[in-house]
Amino acid sequence: MSIGSRVMRRFTSDCSLAATAFVLTFAGTTFAGDIGDYGLRGVAPLPSAGAFQDMFDVHPDGRVIVVAANDVYVETSPGARRFEPRGGLPGGGGPVSYPAFVRVSPDGTRFAVGNSFDAVGVFDVETLAGAWFFVGHYDAEWFDDVHLAIRDAGDMTLLDTTSDPKAPVNPRFMTGGPFSAGVAFDGAGNLYTGTGLTTGGPSQTGWVKGFTRARWQSAVEGAPPIDYEAEGVQVCDVLSAASLGFDVSGNLHVGGGDFDSGDVDALGVVAGEAIAAAWRGEGPADNKNPDEVRRVDPDAANDFNWYDATYNAALGELLVRDAWTSFAYVYTAGSGVTCEEVRAFRARCSASGRVRARVRLSGETHDGVVLYATLDGVPHQAEAAGRKARWSWRGVDAGEHTVVLTDPADCGAGVTVTCP
């Protein structure tokens, strides 16, 4: 089967923010994916080995998979916010201290991890069986269940992960790029990567360029390699393009920081329509136009965040991580339920340490609508049935705990419960 006949499935999303502890609101304007509806629902803990030592991705079923230094953790169930250890990464590419990336294959059977040095490992999600391919890397993204597009310095390669690890099939299909940046594919299979740091131009730090699926595939199959500086379409100039990802509506998020220009401490959000306009020849997204590019900073009190993001398509959640921390900010598009429809929100803790919360709504029935509440800041979903939605948490420690309704947001103070 040729590369061109395979199917790419990977999505990442973007947001505007409206939160309790971290407040940043955008009024009126929406992107292709109705970005204006996104809000912060809470902060989810992640296993961590320390600052910049953790990377994570999302399994197609919604479970988060974390590599913390050399150790692998898998969420117990989608949205559980609890993790079970699976063991250390095996083989000669480790031990890993600072993983460069973690990418789960579209079919969910394997994940790829970079050791930030000289090898990319590909391992079974359940058993960790696998092998290391000794190839350079900065970032990578699966094109399909077999092929991994890898950015390494100025080059890009396409690793066949079923090839012999001792003699990997990893053809180079792009040359001439400056310092490394992120990698992403859109829904049509077009490839995006960027200028991580200006080295000579003409591109500048933070440029993100798109290359058509036909062009990069032809280079893989024997045509001359892509010349990064001479080819492609510039779609935006945001931060340092250190991490890239799309949502299902074509909106792009961009991580990193351009320290030469002072463009740091944010996640860049680029409207899908601005990306489409760039492909039509109308020029890159306008950083001065908030309809096209926005800077998102959920921790505005800190000037030293380093954000990237991963979209959980199964749960509809955007997970925004600051590499200095051991948690992810969780955003979702709004449910559409308003505070005016919230008639009551209550919570209590039983003698067994089980916390229950319930919201009662007015108006028409809300069957199937997903709402969010947090227990001590950690977000959880509940599906409405009629005019009610319920949450339940077992095994809660003794003492005081706070339960807050975060979708709909800003509907009043949280409820304090005391567990015996």
ZASE-802977 format. One record per residue (C-alpha): residue number from 1; x, y, z. Coordinates in pm, 1 decimal, padded with zeros to 6 digits. Example, Ala and Ser with C-alpha at 12.3 -4.5 7.8 and 13.67 -1.06 7.14 Angstrom:
REM residues 2
+-----+----------+----------+----------+
:   i :        u :        v :        w :
+-----+----------+----------+----------+
:   1 :  01230.0 : -00450.0 :  00780.0 :
:   2 :  01367.0 : -00106.0 :  00714.0 :
+-----+----------+----------+----------+
REM end
This chain:
REM residues 420
+-----+----------+----------+----------+
:   i :        u :        v :        w :
+-----+----------+----------+----------+
:   1 :  00000.0 :  00000.0 :  00000.0 :
:   2 :  00143.2 :  00340.2 : -00095.6 :
:   3 :  00173.5 :  00625.9 :  00149.6 :
:   4 : -00088.4 :  00816.8 : -00046.5 :
:   5 : -00352.6 :  00548.8 :  00003.3 :
:   6 : -00332.5 :  00550.8 :  00382.6 :
:   7 : -00564.1 :  00753.1 :  00603.1 :
:   8 : -00449.5 :  01016.4 :  00849.8 :
:   9 : -00652.2 :  01053.8 :  01171.3 :
:  10 : -00535.9 :  01301.0 :  01428.0 :
:  11 : -00695.8 :  01608.6 :  01574.6 :
:  12 : -00602.4 :  01883.1 :  01818.9 :
:  13 : -00807.8 :  02184.6 :  01928.0 :
:  14 : -00790.1 :  02540.9 :  02052.0 :
:  15 : -00977.6 :  02766.7 :  02286.0 :
:  16 : -01060.5 :  03099.2 :  02439.2 :
:  17 : -01066.4 :  03104.0 :  02814.7 :
:  18 : -01311.2 :  03191.2 :  03089.8 :
:  19 : -01232.1 :  03056.2 :  03433.6 :
:  20 : -01259.7 :  03102.1 :  03804.8 :
:  21 : -00893.1 :  03112.7 :  03907.6 :
:  22 : -00755.8 :  03198.8 :  03563.5 :
:  23 : -00966.3 :  03453.8 :  03374.8 :
:  24 : -00926.9 :  03553.3 :  03011.4 :
:  25 : -01242.7 :  03622.5 :  02812.5 :
:  26 : -01295.8 :  03692.5 :  02445.6 :
:  27 : -01630.8 :  03846.9 :  02358.2 :
:  28 : -01820.3 :  03818.2 :  02034.5 :
:  29 : -01571.0 :  03666.6 :  01795.1 :
:  30 : -01568.9 :  03302.0 :  01693.0 :
:  31 : -01326.3 :  03100.1 :  01482.7 :
:  32 : -01421.4 :  02820.3 :  01246.4 :
:  33 : -01462.6 :  02587.1 :  01540.4 :
:  34 : -01658.3 :  02841.2 :  01750.2 :
:  35 : -01351.5 :  02909.0 :  01963.2 :
:  36 : -01538.0 :  03171.4 :  02163.6 :
:  37 : -01739.8 :  02897.8 :  02334.4 :
:  38 : -01438.3 :  02729.7 :  02493.7 :
:  39 : -01383.8 :  02767.2 :  02865.9 :
:  40 : -01164.3 :  02634.3 :  03144.1 :
:  41 : -01334.4 :  02350.0 :  03334.4 :
:  42 : -01060.7 :  02267.8 :  03583.8 :
:  43 : -00704.6 :  02147.7 :  03628.2 :
:  44 : -00620.8 :  01777.8 :  03591.6 :
:  45 : -00316.3 :  01626.0 :  03766.7 :
:  46 : -00067.2 :  01427.7 :  03560.3 :
:  47 :  00210.8 :  01190.2 :  03666.9 :
:  48 :  00533.3 :  01388.5 :  03666.6 :
:  49 :  00906.9 :  01343.6 :  03702.4 :
:  50 :  00971.8 :  01718.3 :  03713.8 :
:  51 :  00973.9 :  02029.0 :  03496.0 :
:  52 :  01014.3 :  01953.5 :  03123.8 :
:  53 :  01051.6 :  01580.9 :  03201.9 :
:  54 :  00698.5 :  01479.6 :  03103.4 :
:  55 :  00515.3 :  01444.6 :  02772.2 :
:  56 :  00169.5 :  01305.5 :  02705.1 :
:  57 : -00080.3 :  01224.1 :  02434.5 :
:  58 : -00436.2 :  01092.2 :  02415.1 :
:  59 : -00546.8 :  00743.9 :  02314.5 :
:  60 : -00836.0 :  00735.4 :  02063.4 :
:  61 : -01063.5 :  00603.3 :  02339.8 :
:  62 : -00994.2 :  00915.1 :  02549.1 :
:  63 : -00735.8 :  00786.4 :  02797.6 :
:  64 : -00431.5 :  01004.5 :  02855.3 :
:  65 : -00091.1 :  00837.2 :  02821.6 :
:  66 :  00202.7 :  01000.6 :  03000.0 :
:  67 :  00576.0 :  00938.0 :  02975.1 :
:  68 :  00734.7 :  01090.9 :  03285.3 :
:  69 :  01107.6 :  01064.7 :  03225.7 :
:  70 :  01142.4 :  00691.8 :  03154.7 :
:  71 :  00815.3 :  00573.5 :  03314.5 :
:  72 :  00484.4 :  00513.5 :  03135.3 :
:  73 :  00144.2 :  00584.4 :  03290.0 :
:  74 : -00200.8 :  00522.5 :  03141.2 :
:  75 : -00524.5 :  00675.9 :  03264.4 :
:  76 : -00747.1 :  00412.6 :  03424.0 :
:  77 : -01046.8 :  00514.9 :  03210.6 :
:  78 : -01134.7 :  00814.3 :  02991.4 :
:  79 : -01170.0 :  01122.9 :  03207.9 :
:  80 : -01087.6 :  00938.1 :  03533.9 :
:  81 : -00793.9 :  01171.1 :  03614.0 :
:  82 : -00625.1 :  00870.9 :  03777.4 :
:  83 : -00331.2 :  00680.7 :  03632.8 :
:  84 : -00177.5 :  00338.0 :  03665.2 :
:  85 :  00195.9 :  00282.2 :  03613.6 :
:  86 :  00287.9 :  00049.5 :  03328.1 :
:  87 :  00664.1 :  00035.9 :  03382.9 :
:  88 :  00974.4 :  00185.0 :  03231.5 :
:  89 :  01055.1 :  00221.7 :  02864.0 :
:  90 :  01254.1 : -00087.2 :  02764.5 :
:  91 :  01554.7 : -00124.6 :  02539.7 :
:  92 :  01873.8 :  00051.9 :  02444.6 :
:  93 :  01727.0 :  00394.5 :  02367.9 :
:  94 :  01680.9 :  00471.0 :  02735.4 :
:  95 :  01671.8 :  00548.6 :  03010.3 :
:  96 :  01498.4 :  00868.1 :  02903.7 :
:  97 :  01519.5 :  01179.2 :  03119.5 :
:  98 :  01352.1 :  01441.8 :  02900.7 :
:  99 :  01118.8 :  01286.3 :  02639.9 :
: 100 :  01091.6 :  01497.1 :  02326.8 :
: 101 :  00740.4 :  01384.1 :  02235.8 :
: 102 :  00478.9 :  01115.5 :  02289.9 :
: 103 :  00245.3 :  01027.8 :  01999.8 :
: 104 : -00021.9 :  00757.0 :  02007.6 :
: 105 : -00088.2 :  00587.8 :  01672.7 :
: 106 : -00430.6 :  00655.3 :  01517.0 :
: 107 : -00545.3 :  00297.3 :  01585.0 :
: 108 : -00436.4 :  00324.2 :  01948.3 :
: 109 : -00219.9 :  00013.1 :  01950.4 :
: 110 :  00122.2 :  00178.4 :  01975.4 :
: 111 :  00289.2 :  00499.9 :  02084.5 :
: 112 :  00607.7 :  00668.4 :  01972.4 :
: 113 :  00842.6 :  00851.7 :  02206.9 :
: 114 :  01157.9 :  01050.8 :  02139.7 :
: 115 :  01448.9 :  01022.4 :  02379.5 :
: 116 :  01559.5 :  01382.5 :  02302.5 :
: 117 :  01887.5 :  01252.2 :  02167.0 :
: 118 :  01937.8 :  00981.6 :  01909.8 :
: 119 :  01643.3 :  00741.7 :  01911.0 :
: 120 :  01268.8 :  00715.0 :  01859.8 :
: 121 :  01098.8 :  00427.0 :  02038.4 :
: 122 :  00777.5 :  00262.3 :  01919.3 :
: 123 :  00600.8 :  00052.8 :  02181.5 :
: 124 :  00278.0 : -00139.8 :  02236.8 :
: 125 :  00036.9 :  00062.9 :  02450.0 :
: 126 : -00062.3 : -00232.6 :  02668.0 :
: 127 :  00256.8 : -00438.2 :  02697.6 :
: 128 :  00533.9 : -00185.3 :  02620.8 :
: 129 :  00686.0 : -00436.3 :  02381.7 :
: 130 :  00868.0 : -00260.6 :  02101.8 :
: 131 :  01197.7 : -00127.8 :  01976.3 :
: 132 :  01411.2 :  00183.8 :  01940.3 :
: 133 :  01494.3 :  00326.9 :  01597.8 :
: 134 :  01818.3 :  00519.5 :  01614.8 :
: 135 :  01714.2 :  00828.9 :  01424.6 :
: 136 :  01743.4 :  01196.8 :  01513.4 :
: 137 :  01433.0 :  01393.3 :  01607.5 :
: 138 :  01280.2 :  01703.1 :  01763.0 :
: 139 :  00909.3 :  01644.7 :  01710.1 :
: 140 :  00702.7 :  01389.6 :  01520.8 :
: 141 :  00349.6 :  01302.8 :  01415.2 :
: 142 :  00185.5 :  00988.2 :  01282.1 :
: 143 :  00056.9 :  01011.2 :  00927.7 :
: 144 : -00110.8 :  00671.0 :  00956.4 :
: 145 : -00068.7 :  00361.7 :  01173.4 :
: 146 :  00271.4 :  00281.9 :  01021.4 :
: 147 :  00446.9 :  00603.4 :  00916.7 :
: 148 :  00583.2 :  00867.9 :  01153.1 :
: 149 :  00682.6 :  01208.2 :  01013.4 :
: 150 :  00988.1 :  01331.9 :  01205.3 :
: 151 :  01135.3 :  01681.7 :  01220.4 :
: 152 :  01506.5 :  01686.4 :  01301.0 :
: 153 :  01694.0 :  02016.5 :  01269.0 :
: 154 :  01642.5 :  02132.1 :  00908.6 :
: 155 :  01531.7 :  01796.6 :  00770.7 :
: 156 :  01216.0 :  01589.1 :  00777.4 :
: 157 :  01195.1 :  01213.6 :  00736.8 :
: 158 :  00917.6 :  00955.3 :  00724.3 :
: 159 :  00992.3 :  00654.5 :  00942.4 :
: 160 :  00838.5 :  00319.7 :  00851.3 :
: 161 :  00782.5 :  00182.6 :  01200.1 :
: 162 :  00742.2 : -00171.5 :  01067.0 :
: 163 :  01091.5 : -00168.5 :  00915.3 :
: 164 :  01397.2 : -00327.8 :  01075.9 :
: 165 :  01507.2 : -00108.9 :  01371.3 :
: 166 :  01867.5 : -00197.3 :  01286.4 :
: 167 :  01820.5 : -00069.9 :  00930.1 :
: 168 :  01521.3 :  00167.1 :  00947.4 :
: 169 :  01340.4 :  00283.2 :  00635.5 :
: 170 :  01338.7 :  00656.0 :  00702.1 :
: 171 :  01360.4 :  00855.7 :  00376.1 :
: 172 :  01439.5 :  01224.9 :  00396.6 :
: 173 :  01180.1 :  01434.8 :  00215.7 :
: 174 :  01254.7 :  01790.9 :  00333.8 :
: 175 :  01581.0 :  01984.7 :  00357.9 :
: 176 :  01692.3 :  02341.4 :  00412.0 :
: 177 :  01483.0 :  02415.5 :  00718.6 :
: 178 :  01616.9 :  02620.1 :  01009.5 :
: 179 :  01607.5 :  02508.4 :  01372.9 :
: 180 :  01350.1 :  02239.5 :  01451.2 :
: 181 :  00981.6 :  02300.0 :  01519.4 :
: 182 :  00658.5 :  02108.0 :  01563.6 :
: 183 :  00485.8 :  01878.6 :  01313.8 :
: 184 :  00115.8 :  01848.3 :  01230.9 :
: 185 : -00117.3 :  01721.4 :  00961.0 :
: 186 : -00454.3 :  01872.2 :  00879.7 :
: 187 : -00760.1 :  01668.8 :  00790.4 :
: 188 : -00662.7 :  01661.2 :  00422.1 :
: 189 : -00314.1 :  01525.8 :  00495.4 :
: 190 : -00131.8 :  01852.6 :  00425.6 :
: 191 :  00185.4 :  01884.4 :  00633.6 :
: 192 :  00275.7 :  02175.3 :  00862.9 :
: 193 :  00604.0 :  02256.8 :  01030.6 :
: 194 :  00784.6 :  02575.8 :  01120.3 :
: 195 :  01089.2 :  02786.3 :  01191.0 :
: 196 :  01185.6 :  02714.1 :  01547.6 :
: 197 :  01464.8 :  02972.0 :  01545.8 :
: 198 :  01583.9 :  03204.6 :  01272.1 :
: 199 :  01923.9 :  03101.3 :  01141.8 :
: 200 :  01954.4 :  03285.2 :  00811.0 :
: 201 :  01613.0 :  03326.0 :  00659.7 :
: 202 :  01423.3 :  03423.5 :  00471.0 :
: 203 :  01184.1 :  03263.6 :  00722.6 :
: 204 :  01165.0 :  03408.6 :  01071.9 :
: 205 :  01121.8 :  03247.4 :  01414.0 :
: 206 :  00762.7 :  03133.3 :  01451.3 :
: 207 :  00675.3 :  03098.5 :  01085.5 :
: 208 :  00449.9 :  02800.2 :  01023.4 :
: 209 :  00445.1 :  02673.5 :  00665.9 :
: 210 :  00210.6 :  02428.1 :  00497.9 :
: 211 :  00306.6 :  02176.9 :  00229.9 :
: 212 :  00048.7 :  01996.8 :  00023.2 :
: 213 : -00006.6 :  01628.0 :  00069.4 :
: 214 :  00075.6 :  01567.6 : -00296.4 :
: 215 :  00408.9 :  01749.9 : -00270.2 :
: 216 :  00545.9 :  01585.2 :  00041.6 :
: 217 :  00428.5 :  01242.1 : -00066.2 :
: 218 :  00595.5 :  01282.6 : -00403.8 :
: 219 :  00919.5 :  01369.0 : -00224.1 :
: 220 :  00888.8 :  01053.1 : -00013.5 :
: 221 :  00831.5 :  00847.2 : -00327.0 :
: 222 :  01136.8 :  00975.4 : -00514.7 :
: 223 :  01082.0 :  01335.2 : -00627.0 :
: 224 :  01338.6 :  01596.2 : -00513.8 :
: 225 :  01312.6 :  01678.1 : -00142.0 :
: 226 :  01112.8 :  01982.3 : -00039.0 :
: 227 :  01324.8 :  02295.3 :  00005.6 :
: 228 :  01174.0 :  02440.5 :  00323.9 :
: 229 :  01277.0 :  02799.5 :  00258.4 :
: 230 :  01186.8 :  02802.7 : -00109.9 :
: 231 :  00856.9 :  02611.7 : -00101.3 :
: 232 :  00532.7 :  02590.0 :  00090.5 :
: 233 :  00274.9 :  02843.3 :  00207.1 :
: 234 :  00331.8 :  03054.0 :  00517.6 :
: 235 :  00013.2 :  03034.2 :  00724.4 :
: 236 :  00115.5 :  03227.6 :  01036.8 :
: 237 :  00401.5 :  03367.0 :  01247.3 :
: 238 :  00331.6 :  03270.2 :  01610.0 :
: 239 :  00574.1 :  03212.1 :  01899.2 :
: 240 :  00840.1 :  02959.2 :  01789.8 :
: 241 :  00612.7 :  02692.5 :  01641.5 :
: 242 :  00750.3 :  02449.1 :  01900.9 :
: 243 :  00427.7 :  02249.4 :  01907.7 :
: 244 :  00151.1 :  02238.0 :  01648.8 :
: 245 : -00193.8 :  02083.8 :  01634.9 :
: 246 : -00535.6 :  02113.5 :  01471.9 :
: 247 : -00889.0 :  02069.2 :  01591.0 :
: 248 : -01162.9 :  01912.0 :  01382.2 :
: 249 : -01262.1 :  02254.0 :  01246.2 :
: 250 : -00912.9 :  02341.6 :  01124.0 :
: 251 : -00811.3 :  02583.2 :  01400.3 :
: 252 : -00439.9 :  02565.5 :  01481.2 :
: 253 : -00269.4 :  02596.8 :  01817.3 :
: 254 :  00096.5 :  02690.9 :  01839.0 :
: 255 :  00330.6 :  02660.1 :  02136.5 :
: 256 :  00678.4 :  02783.2 :  02218.9 :
: 257 :  00823.6 :  03131.6 :  02250.4 :
: 258 :  01022.1 :  03378.6 :  02043.1 :
: 259 :  01260.8 :  03520.9 :  02298.5 :
: 260 :  01423.8 :  03758.5 :  02049.3 :
: 261 :  01092.9 :  03939.5 :  01997.6 :
: 262 :  00951.5 :  03888.6 :  02346.1 :
: 263 :  00662.7 :  03681.2 :  02209.4 :
: 264 :  00650.7 :  03432.6 :  02497.8 :
: 265 :  00431.4 :  03301.7 :  02779.3 :
: 266 :  00122.4 :  03207.0 :  02579.6 :
: 267 : -00039.9 :  02949.4 :  02358.5 :
: 268 : -00111.2 :  03086.3 :  02011.9 :
: 269 : -00453.2 :  03019.9 :  01859.6 :
: 270 : -00494.1 :  03068.7 :  01484.0 :
: 271 : -00836.8 :  03069.3 :  01322.7 :
: 272 : -00907.8 :  02792.8 :  01074.5 :
: 273 : -01042.9 :  03048.8 :  00828.8 :
: 274 : -00712.6 :  03238.6 :  00848.6 :
: 275 : -00530.1 :  02915.5 :  00761.5 :
: 276 : -00766.2 :  02861.0 :  00468.1 :
: 277 : -00712.0 :  03220.8 :  00352.8 :
: 278 : -00335.0 :  03168.2 :  00352.4 :
: 279 : -00379.2 :  02866.5 :  00126.7 :
: 280 : -00590.0 :  03085.7 : -00105.4 :
: 281 : -00295.2 :  03320.1 : -00143.3 :
: 282 : -00422.5 :  03594.9 :  00089.3 :
: 283 : -00114.0 :  03593.1 :  00311.0 :
: 284 : -00046.3 :  03457.4 :  00661.2 :
: 285 : -00275.5 :  03512.6 :  00957.5 :
: 286 : -00263.4 :  03867.7 :  01094.7 :
: 287 : -00121.6 :  03872.5 :  01448.7 :
: 288 : -00284.6 :  04212.2 :  01508.8 :
: 289 : -00632.1 :  04084.5 :  01424.2 :
: 290 : -00790.6 :  03899.7 :  01719.7 :
: 291 : -01031.8 :  03735.9 :  01477.2 :
: 292 : -00732.4 :  03555.5 :  01325.5 :
: 293 : -00470.8 :  03511.3 :  01601.0 :
: 294 : -00503.8 :  03515.7 :  01977.9 :
: 295 : -00258.6 :  03470.1 :  02261.9 :
: 296 : -00394.1 :  03241.1 :  02533.8 :
: 297 : -00240.2 :  03244.0 :  02882.5 :
: 298 : -00435.5 :  03054.6 :  03152.4 :
: 299 : -00177.1 :  03145.7 :  03417.5 :
: 300 : -00147.9 :  03518.9 :  03362.9 :
: 301 :  00016.5 :  03575.7 :  03700.5 :
: 302 :  00325.6 :  03385.1 :  03581.9 :
: 303 :  00548.6 :  03530.7 :  03310.1 :
: 304 :  00744.6 :  03210.3 :  03249.0 :
: 305 :  00495.0 :  02950.4 :  03126.4 :
: 306 :  00581.9 :  02719.7 :  02837.2 :
: 307 :  00259.7 :  02584.2 :  02689.7 :
: 308 :  00169.2 :  02306.7 :  02453.2 :
: 309 : -00167.1 :  02141.4 :  02397.1 :
: 310 : -00332.6 :  01813.1 :  02300.9 :
: 311 : -00693.8 :  01762.5 :  02197.4 :
: 312 : -00893.3 :  01471.2 :  02336.7 :
: 313 : -01146.3 :  01404.1 :  02061.8 :
: 314 : -01324.3 :  01130.4 :  02257.0 :
: 315 : -01412.9 :  01368.4 :  02541.1 :
: 316 : -01408.1 :  01696.1 :  02349.5 :
: 317 : -01136.2 :  01833.2 :  02578.2 :
: 318 : -00838.6 :  02051.6 :  02502.7 :
: 319 : -00556.2 :  01974.2 :  02746.9 :
: 320 : -00319.0 :  02269.4 :  02781.3 :
: 321 :  00001.8 :  02195.5 :  02968.1 :
: 322 :  00264.6 :  02424.9 :  03109.8 :
: 323 :  00591.9 :  02228.8 :  03097.4 :
: 324 :  00694.0 :  02369.0 :  03435.7 :
: 325 :  00396.5 :  02202.3 :  03606.4 :
: 326 :  00252.6 :  01855.6 :  03672.6 :
: 327 : -00102.9 :  01919.4 :  03554.2 :
: 328 : -00308.0 :  02012.9 :  03248.8 :
: 329 : -00566.0 :  02286.5 :  03215.2 :
: 330 : -00884.8 :  02128.2 :  03077.6 :
: 331 : -01098.5 :  02325.0 :  02832.5 :
: 332 : -01415.3 :  02232.8 :  02650.2 :
: 333 : -01663.3 :  02404.2 :  02424.4 :
: 334 : -01962.9 :  02527.0 :  02619.1 :
: 335 : -02260.3 :  02296.7 :  02673.2 :
: 336 : -02503.8 :  02573.4 :  02587.7 :
: 337 : -02666.2 :  02559.2 :  02932.3 :
: 338 : -02679.2 :  02903.1 :  03093.7 :
: 339 : -02663.9 :  03010.6 :  03455.7 :
: 340 : -03023.0 :  03130.9 :  03424.0 :
: 341 : -03122.9 :  02766.6 :  03373.5 :
: 342 : -02947.7 :  02649.3 :  03692.1 :
: 343 : -03216.9 :  02623.8 :  03957.9 :
: 344 : -03001.9 :  02450.7 :  04222.1 :
: 345 : -02656.6 :  02301.0 :  04265.9 :
: 346 : -02593.8 :  02089.0 :  04574.9 :
: 347 : -02322.6 :  01856.8 :  04705.9 :
: 348 : -02273.7 :  01639.7 :  05015.2 :
: 349 : -02035.7 :  01374.9 :  05151.5 :
: 350 : -02156.7 :  01048.7 :  05303.3 :
: 351 : -02011.8 :  00863.8 :  05601.4 :
: 352 : -01830.6 :  00631.6 :  05360.9 :
: 353 : -01636.9 :  00920.1 :  05202.4 :
: 354 : -01847.3 :  00940.0 :  04888.3 :
: 355 : -01913.4 :  01288.0 :  04753.7 :
: 356 : -02225.7 :  01338.4 :  04544.9 :
: 357 : -02323.5 :  01652.7 :  04354.6 :
: 358 : -02637.7 :  01736.2 :  04160.7 :
: 359 : -02751.3 :  02022.6 :  03941.4 :
: 360 : -03119.3 :  02086.6 :  03872.7 :
: 361 : -03204.4 :  02280.4 :  03557.6 :
: 362 : -03507.2 :  02466.2 :  03425.8 :
: 363 : -03635.3 :  02506.1 :  03072.5 :
: 364 : -03648.5 :  02228.8 :  02815.6 :
: 365 : -03496.1 :  01889.1 :  02885.5 :
: 366 : -03121.9 :  01860.1 :  02838.6 :
: 367 : -03087.0 :  01489.1 :  02763.0 :
: 368 : -02730.5 :  01395.3 :  02667.2 :
: 369 : -02576.7 :  01736.9 :  02734.2 :
: 370 : -02237.4 :  01705.1 :  02906.9 :
: 371 : -02179.2 :  01933.3 :  03205.8 :
: 372 : -01868.9 :  01975.5 :  03424.8 :
: 373 : -01810.5 :  02003.1 :  03797.7 :
: 374 : -01484.8 :  02000.7 :  03988.0 :
: 375 : -01390.4 :  01835.6 :  04314.6 :
: 376 : -01103.4 :  02037.6 :  04463.5 :
: 377 : -01036.8 :  02183.9 :  04118.3 :
: 378 : -01020.7 :  01853.9 :  03924.9 :
: 379 : -01284.4 :  01843.0 :  03647.3 :
: 380 : -01529.7 :  01559.9 :  03580.2 :
: 381 : -01809.8 :  01514.6 :  03330.2 :
: 382 : -02174.5 :  01426.9 :  03389.5 :
: 383 : -02436.4 :  01367.1 :  03123.5 :
: 384 : -02769.6 :  01535.0 :  03182.6 :
: 385 : -03086.6 :  01329.6 :  03192.7 :
: 386 : -03389.4 :  01548.7 :  03151.4 :
: 387 : -03334.1 :  01848.0 :  03377.4 :
: 388 : -03077.6 :  01690.0 :  03610.3 :
: 389 : -02712.6 :  01588.1 :  03609.1 :
: 390 : -02530.2 :  01402.1 :  03883.9 :
: 391 : -02165.9 :  01345.6 :  03983.9 :
: 392 : -02022.6 :  01093.8 :  04229.4 :
: 393 : -01671.9 :  01058.2 :  04371.5 :
: 394 : -01573.5 :  00759.9 :  04590.4 :
: 395 : -01293.9 :  00725.6 :  04843.8 :
: 396 : -01260.1 :  01095.9 :  04919.8 :
: 397 : -01025.5 :  01176.6 :  05207.1 :
: 398 : -01157.4 :  01306.8 :  05536.6 :
: 399 : -01183.6 :  01683.2 :  05573.7 :
: 400 : -01323.9 :  01976.2 :  05380.6 :
: 401 : -01359.2 :  01967.9 :  05003.0 :
: 402 : -01494.4 :  02214.4 :  04747.1 :
: 403 : -01730.3 :  02124.1 :  04464.8 :
: 404 : -01781.8 :  02380.5 :  04186.4 :
: 405 : -02003.4 :  02381.7 :  03879.0 :
: 406 : -01776.4 :  02491.0 :  03591.1 :
: 407 : -02007.1 :  02433.8 :  03292.9 :
: 408 : -02204.5 :  02648.2 :  03296.3 :
: 409 : -01936.4 :  02864.5 :  03455.9 :
: 410 : -01951.8 :  03155.0 :  03699.3 :
: 411 : -02293.7 :  03056.3 :  03836.4 :
: 412 : -02201.5 :  03126.1 :  04197.4 :
: 413 : -01971.0 :  03009.2 :  04471.7 :
: 414 : -01877.6 :  02647.5 :  04512.9 :
: 415 : -02019.0 :  02413.9 :  04776.4 :
: 416 : -01799.9 :  02309.2 :  05068.9 :
: 417 : -01853.6 :  01957.7 :  05199.4 :
: 418 : -01693.8 :  01784.2 :  05496.8 :
: 419 : -01610.7 :  01415.5 :  05481.3 :
: 420 : -01579.7 :  01226.5 :  05810.3 :
+-----+----------+----------+----------+
REM end
